[in-house]
Amino acid sequence: MEKIYYRVKFNNNKEDLFQFNKWADSCSYNIDVRYNSKVLDGKSLIGLMGMDISNPIIVILYTDNANDFVEKFSNIILDKIVM
């Protein structure tokens, strides 16, 4: 299993955030969100609601295949980060 990183922007739209959380909660793999210097559980709605979504954040997917994420959230993905 690898870590796959994407930089995303929620467009100041809480609905995007709710959809992301609902999708993340249904995933069998772990998902983290890096916001400033904090790393939050992508499946925690309370944690996600505390973020300032006016700036891009980093989504970390712990999987070998992120196609489902890319298909679902292509409208908020800014780019894939290679580390």
C-alpha positions in Angstrom: 0.0 0.0 0.0 1.3 3.4 -0.8 0.4 7.0 0.1 -1.2 9.0 -2.7 -1.3 12.8 -2.3 -3.7 15.3 -4.0 -4.0 19.0 -3.5 -7.7 20.0 -3.5 -9.8 23.1 -3.1 -13.3 22.9 -1.7 -14.4 26.2 -3.3 -15.7 27.6 0.0 -18.5 25.1 -0.3 -19.5 23.1 2.7 -21.5 20.8 0.5 -18.3 19.6 -1.2 -16.9 19.0 2.2 -19.9 16.9 3.3 -19.8 14.9 0.0 -16.0 14.3 0.6 -16.7 13.1 4.2 -19.5 10.8 3.1 -17.3 9.3 0.4 -14.3 9.0 2.7 -16.4 7.3 5.4 -17.4 4.6 2.8 -13.8 3.8 1.8 -12.1 0.7 3.1 -8.7 2.5 3.3 -7.5 5.3 5.5 -7.7 8.9 4.4 -6.0 11.9 6.0 -6.3 15.6 5.3 -3.3 17.9 5.9 -4.3 21.4 6.7 -1.6 23.9 7.7 0.6 21.9 10.1 -2.2 19.6 11.2 -3.1 16.1 9.9 -6.8 15.2 10.4 -8.8 12.0 9.8 -10.6 12.5 6.5 -13.5 10.4 7.9 -14.1 12.7 10.8 -16.7 15.3 9.9 -16.1 17.3 13.1 -12.4 17.5 12.3 -13.1 18.6 8.7 -15.6 21.2 9.8 -12.9 23.0 11.8 -10.8 23.6 8.7 -10.6 26.9 6.8 -11.6 25.6 3.4 -10.8 28.9 1.7 -7.3 27.6 1.1 -6.2 24.4 -0.7 -5.5 21.3 1.5 -3.7 18.0 0.9 -5.6 14.8 0.8 -3.6 11.6 1.6 -5.0 8.3 0.4 -3.5 5.1 1.8 -4.2 2.9 -1.2 -2.6 1.6 -4.4 -5.4 2.9 -6.5 -7.1 6.3 -6.2 -9.2 6.1 -9.4 -12.5 6.3 -7.4 -11.3 9.5 -5.7 -10.2 11.1 -9.0 -13.5 10.2 -10.7 -15.7 11.5 -7.8 -13.8 14.7 -7.0 -12.2 15.8 -10.3 -14.0 19.1 -9.9 -12.0 20.0 -6.7 -8.6 18.3 -7.5 -6.0 20.9 -8.3 -3.1 18.4 -8.8 -1.5 15.2 -7.8 1.6 15.7 -5.6 4.5 13.3 -6.2 6.7 12.7 -3.2 
